[in-house]
Amino acid sequence: MTHPVDPQARIGHVHLKVADLDRAIALYSGVLGFSVTQRYGAGAAFLAAGNYHHHIGLNTWESAGGTPPPKGHTGLYHTAFLYPSRAALGDALKRVLNAGIKLDGASDHGVSEALYLRDPDENGVELYWDKPEADWPRDADGALSMVNDPLDLASLLAAAG
């Protein structure tokens, strides 16, 4: 039997192939607010929240002018960005709506609240915050009992202040 992964392990960044670098930067930086930390020639850019080197890599090295993969094929389902609070997620919702971006969905999972959308290359994007662990729904045996309930968007927007 193998040892479990160290509980401090985490996903450090996601690196996406995109068709148009500036179009992708317009969403991830211009709408969502991630800072461009470095451009790597005309083919790649790295973006981050805060002072981290990068949370998002974008490149056109093998995909410039390309199209999204057809439905029914394997690939990335979505990238999930964890926000530190409900207010911060509400701010993200405000940014998305102000940019005229359509949501694919919005769910209260019991453990978290999440917004779902697509980037310009049809990559799935989840924006979410985790509720306090003490509030997570559990069954009689103490196991997580996540749900997929509708999310009250008006309440989330109000949380943004």
Buried (B, 14 or more C-beta within 10 A) or exposed (E): EEEEEEEEEEEEBBEBBBBBBEBBBBBBBBBBEBBBBEEEEEBBBBBBBEEBEBBBBBBBEEBBEEEBEEEEEEEEEBBBBBBEEBBBBBBBBBBBBEEEBEBEEBBBBBBBBBBBBBBBBEBBBBBBBBBEEEEBEEEEEEEEEBEEEEBEBEEBBEBBE
